[in-house]
Amino acid sequence: MPDLVEDPEELGTDEDQALYEHHHIKVEKGQVTMRIDKFIMIRVANTTRTKVQNACDAGFVLVNGKPTKSNYKIKPLDEISIVLTVPPRSFEILAEDIPLNIVFEDDYIALINKKPGMVVHPAYGNYTGTLVNALVFHFKNLPKSRTKLNNDLYLDRPGLVHRIDKNTSGIIIIAKTELAMTRLAKDFFDRTMDRKYIAICWGDLKEDEGTIVGNVGRDLRDRKKMYVFPEGSEHGKHAVTHYKVIERFGYITFVECKLETGRTHQIRVHFKSIGHLLFNDQEYGGDVILKGINSAKYKQFIQNCFNLLPRQALHAKTLGITHPISGEKLFFDSEIPADMQAVLDKWRKYTKDKVLE
């Protein structure tokens, strides 16, 4: 189950997972018989019976390790584990009329194709102009996840179930009701969602497909960055990225990545760990010439590519989900963003004509 994360840059156990409050209660010996939804409402501050019932429906209330219904009658010495969406706090998020590319919407969810350069949620240095500011304007009464800024202040994130990096483009799902948020969070936690990214990395990958495994956690020397630790290390969290080559250009490779887990910056640092940094990833060192020939024309060619794509070459292309209310299987695809497409076209011409050799 997801824990409350104190780092404002991280959203849940997975990068793509909502933040929730975790509670564990052991029923006292002398406790009178009572419905579990009523018992939890009494014992847990700032909650409602409806919120507890939604958590039960989504399988987020366990008694002695097993999911329970909201009408269950508690017994002495029962051990209850609860995950609840967090109550709203006083931190104000300003509604801003920022255009959104909404690719799907119904009464329960919305799918947004996020443009590169847009921060997903307010945090230090980015309190306006974010996706969340736009969501508050476009949608009303969104359920909230939250993160801890300090000991006294929490930041609400209306509608967010997961996030992608500022300079990563692509599909992100928004929950419009509390029950939808709870069920989607459980799907992310259970890893039942099908998420695929496309990326351009430096170098020529040896295999047409493969799997990168390694714990991902905060870099011990620079907390603003992530780092890959050996599998089984006491540092970081288990992370798995599957990749498949789409197209080879000799000095760079166009790949599809399927996430088995979704840690912060997972694809970016996993590819760095195998010596294939993402093209123009400024944070991790992919914004210099790492492969190719030593000529002025080639250097200018790469600089022109960087100018066309002034960010890491990473796009959240597809998302397959089970609708949180209807149970219908839904699949969403997005086009390759224009900046990545422009660079791919440029490399196709380069490899075909060899104009820089």
C-alpha positions in Angstrom: 0.0 0.0 0.0 1.2 3.5 -0.7 2.7 5.5 2.2 2.7 9.2 2.8 5.8 10.6 1.2 7.6 13.5 2.8 9.6 14.4 -0.3 7.7 17.1 -2.3 9.2 15.8 -5.5 8.0 12.3 -5.1 4.4 11.2 -5.6 3.7 7.9 -3.9 5.4 4.5 -3.8 5.5 4.7 -7.6 6.1 7.9 -9.5 2.7 7.2 -11.0 0.7 6.7 -7.8 -1.4 8.8 -5.6 -0.6 9.7 -2.0 -2.8 8.4 0.8 -2.9 8.3 4.5 -2.1 4.9 6.1 -3.7 3.8 9.4 -3.3 0.6 11.4 -5.7 0.0 14.3 -5.9 -3.0 16.7 -9.3 -3.3 18.2 -9.3 -3.3 22.0 -10.5 -6.3 24.0 -13.4 -4.5 25.5 -14.6 -2.9 22.2 -18.4 -3.3 21.6 -19.6 -4.7 18.3 -20.0 -2.0 15.6 -20.0 -1.6 11.8 -16.4 -1.1 10.6 -17.3 2.1 8.6 -18.7 3.7 11.7 -15.7 2.5 13.9 -13.2 3.9 11.5 -15.0 7.2 11.1 -14.9 7.6 14.9 -11.2 6.6 15.3 -9.7 8.4 12.3 -9.8 12.2 12.3 -11.0 14.2 9.4 -12.8 11.4 7.6 -16.4 10.6 6.6 -18.4 7.4 6.4 -18.7 7.8 2.6 -14.9 8.0 2.3 -14.5 4.9 4.4 -17.1 3.0 2.4 -15.4 4.0 -0.8 -12.1 2.6 0.6 -13.9 -0.6 1.5 -15.3 -0.9 -2.0 -11.9 -0.5 -3.5 -10.3 -3.1 -1.2 -8.3 -0.6 0.8 -9.7 -1.7 4.2 -8.3 -5.0 5.5 -9.3 -6.9 8.6 -6.7 -9.4 9.7 -5.1 -9.1 6.3 -8.2 -9.6 4.2 -10.3 -7.0 2.4 -13.6 -6.4 4.1 -17.0 -4.8 3.3 -18.2 -1.7 5.0 -21.0 -3.6 6.9 -18.5 -5.9 8.6 -18.9 -6.0 12.4 -15.7 -5.5 14.2 -14.6 -8.0 16.9 -12.1 -7.5 19.8 -8.5 -7.9 18.8 -9.2 -7.4 15.0 -6.3 -5.8 13.2 -7.5 -3.2 10.8 -5.3 -1.7 8.0 -6.8 1.4 6.2 -5.7 3.5 3.3 -7.7 6.7 2.9 -7.6 9.6 0.5 -6.4 12.6 2.5 -8.6 15.4 3.8 -8.2 18.9 2.2 -5.8 21.3 3.9 -5.5 25.0 4.0 -2.8 25.5 1.3 -4.5 27.3 -1.5 -4.1 26.3 -5.2 -5.0 29.1 -7.6 -7.3 28.2 -10.5 -5.7 29.3 -13.8 -7.2 29.3 -17.3 -4.4 27.3 -18.9 -5.4 25.3 -22.1 -5.4 21.6 -21.7 -5.3 18.9 -24.4 -8.1 16.6 -23.0 -8.1 13.4 -25.0 -10.9 11.7 -23.1 -13.4 12.7 -20.4 -16.4 11.2 -18.7 -18.0 11.8 -15.2 -15.2 9.9 -13.4 -11.9 10.3 -15.2 -10.1 12.6 -17.7 -7.0 11.8 -19.8 -4.7 14.8 -20.5 -1.9 14.8 -23.1 0.6 17.0 -21.2 2.8 19.3 -23.2 6.6 19.3 -22.4 7.7 22.1 -20.0 4.5 22.0 -17.9 5.1 21.1 -14.2 2.5 18.7 -13.0 1.9 19.9 -9.5 2.9 23.0 -7.4 6.1 22.6 -5.5 9.0 24.8 -4.4 9.6 27.4 -7.1 6.5 26.3 -9.1 3.4 27.5 -7.4 1.6 28.7 -10.5 1.3 27.6 -14.2 1.2 23.9 -13.3 -1.2 21.2 -14.5 -2.9 21.2 -11.2 -3.6 24.9 -11.5 -5.2 24.2 -14.8 -7.2 21.2 -13.4 -8.7 23.4 -10.7 -9.9 25.8 -13.3 -11.3 23.2 -15.7 -12.8 20.7 -13.3 -14.8 21.3 -10.1 -14.7 19.4 -6.8 -11.8 17.1 -7.7 -10.7 14.6 -5.0 -7.3 15.3 -3.5 -4.0 13.5 -3.0 -1.3 15.3 -1.0 2.4 15.6 -0.2 4.1 16.8 2.9 6.1 20.1 2.5 7.1 20.4 6.1 6.0 19.3 9.5 3.0 21.7 9.5 2.0 22.0 5.8 0.6 19.7 3.3 0.1 20.4 -0.4 -3.1 19.2 -2.0 -3.0 17.8 -5.5 -6.6 17.8 -6.9 -7.3 14.9 -9.3 -3.8 13.6 -9.5 -3.3 9.8 -9.4 0.2 9.9 -10.8 2.7 12.3 -12.4 5.3 12.7 -15.1 8.3 14.9 -15.2 8.2 18.6 -16.2 10.0 18.0 -19.5 8.4 14.7 -20.3 5.3 14.9 -22.5 2.4 12.6 -22.7 -0.7 11.0 -21.3 -1.7 11.4 -17.6 -4.9 10.3 -16.1 -7.0 12.4 -13.7 -9.6 11.1 -11.2 -12.8 13.2 -11.0 -14.4 11.4 -8.0 -13.1 10.0 -4.7 -14.0 6.4 -5.6 -12.3 6.7 -9.0 -9.2 8.0 -7.4 -9.1 5.2 -4.8 -9.6 2.5 -7.4 -7.1 4.0 -9.9 -4.5 4.3 -7.1 -5.0 0.6 -6.3 -4.5 -0.3 -10.0 -1.3 1.6 -10.0 -0.2 0.0 -6.8 -1.1 -3.5 -8.2 0.7 -2.6 -11.5 -2.3 -3.6 -13.6 -2.1 -0.5 -15.8 -0.3 -0.8 -19.2 2.1 2.2 -19.6 4.4 2.6 -22.5 6.9 5.4 -23.2 9.0 6.3 -26.2 12.5 7.6 -25.9 15.6 8.5 -27.8 18.8 7.4 -26.2 22.5 7.8 -27.0 24.3 4.9 -28.6 23.4 1.7 -30.4 21.8 -0.8 -28.0 23.2 -4.3 -28.4 19.9 -6.2 -28.2 16.7 -5.5 -30.0 14.9 -5.8 -26.6 15.8 -6.2 -23.0 15.1 -5.5 -19.4 16.8 -3.1 -17.0 16.6 -4.0 -13.3 18.0 -1.9 -10.5 16.8 -0.1 -7.4 16.0 3.6 -8.0 16.4 6.1 -5.2 17.7 9.5 -4.3 21.3 10.0 -5.2 23.3 10.0 -2.0 25.5 12.8 -3.2 22.7 15.0 -4.7 19.2 14.7 -3.4 17.8 16.5 -6.4 18.7 13.6 -8.7 17.9 9.9 -8.7 20.4 7.0 -8.9 20.4 3.3 -9.7 21.6 1.1 -6.9 22.2 -2.7 -7.3 19.1 -4.9 -7.0 18.8 -5.9 -3.3 20.6 -2.8 -2.1 19.4 -1.1 1.1 19.1 2.0 -1.0 16.3 2.8 -3.4 13.3 0.8 -4.4 12.9 -2.2 -6.8 12.5 -1.0 -10.4 12.1 -2.8 -13.7 12.0 -1.2 -17.2 11.4 -3.3 -20.3 12.6 -1.9 -23.6 12.3 -2.6 -27.3 14.2 -1.0 -30.2 11.9 0.8 -32.7 14.6 2.2 -35.0 18.4 2.4 -35.0 20.4 5.4 -36.2 23.9 4.2 -35.3 24.8 6.9 -32.8 21.3 7.1 -31.2 18.4 4.6 -30.8 14.7 5.1 -30.8 13.1 2.8 -28.2 9.8 1.9 -26.6 9.8 1.4 -22.8 7.3 -0.5 -20.8 7.2 0.2 -17.1 6.8 -2.7 -14.7 7.3 -0.2 -11.8 7.2 3.6 -12.0 9.9 5.2 -9.8 10.8 8.8 -10.1 13.0 9.4 -13.2 13.1 5.6 -13.7 13.6 5.4 -17.4 16.1 8.3 -17.4 18.4 6.8 -14.7 17.9 3.1 -15.8 19.2 4.0 -19.3 22.0 6.0 -17.8 22.9 3.0 -15.7 23.5 0.9 -18.9 25.5 3.6 -20.6 22.7 4.9 -22.9 21.6 8.3 -21.5 18.5 9.9 -22.9 19.1 12.3 -25.7 19.4 15.9 -24.4 18.7 14.9 -20.8 20.3 17.9 -19.2 19.9 16.7 -15.6 21.7 13.4 -16.2 24.4 14.4 -18.8 22.7 13.5 -22.1 23.0 17.1 -23.3 26.5 16.7 -24.8 27.8 14.7 -27.7 28.2 11.2 -26.4 28.5 9.2 -29.7 29.4 10.2 -33.2 32.3 11.7 -35.2 34.6 14.5 -34.4 33.7 17.1 -37.0 32.4 20.6 -37.0 29.4 19.7 -39.2 28.4 16.8 -36.9 28.7 19.0 -33.8 26.4 21.6 -35.5 24.0 18.8 -36.5 23.7 17.7 -32.9 23.3 21.3 -31.7 20.5 21.8 -34.2 18.8 18.6 -32.8 19.1 19.9 -29.3 17.6 23.2 -30.4 14.6 21.3 -32.0 14.2 19.2 -28.8 15.3 21.4 -25.8 14.4 18.6 -23.3 15.0 14.9 -22.6 13.6 12.8 -25.5 10.9 11.0 -23.5 7.1 10.8 -24.1 4.4 8.9 -22.2 2.7 7.5 -25.4 0.1 5.0 -24.3 -1.9 4.1 -21.3 -4.2 1.1 -20.9 -6.5 1.1 -17.9 -9.6 -0.6 -16.5 -12.2 2.0 -16.0 -12.6 2.5 -12.3 -16.4 2.5 -12.4 -17.6 0.5 -15.4 -14.7 -2.0 -15.4 -14.3 -1.5 -19.2 -10.8 -2.0 -20.7 -9.7 1.3 -22.2 -6.6 2.1 -24.3 -5.3 5.5 -25.0 -2.6 6.4 -27.6 -0.9 9.7 -28.4 1.0 10.9 -31.4 4.8 11.4 -31.2 5.3 15.0 -30.1 6.4 17.4 -32.8 9.8 18.1 -31.3 10.7 14.4 -31.0 9.4 13.8 -34.5 11.5 16.6 -35.9 14.7 15.1 -34.4 13.8 11.6 -35.7 13.2 13.0 -39.2 16.5 14.8 -39.0 18.4 11.6 -38.0 16.6 9.6 -40.8 17.9 12.0 -43.3 21.4 12.0 -41.8 21.7 8.2 -41.8 20.3 8.0 -45.4 22.4 10.7 -46.9 25.5 10.6 -44.7 25.8 14.3 -45.4 28.1 14.9 -42.4 30.6 12.1 -43.0 
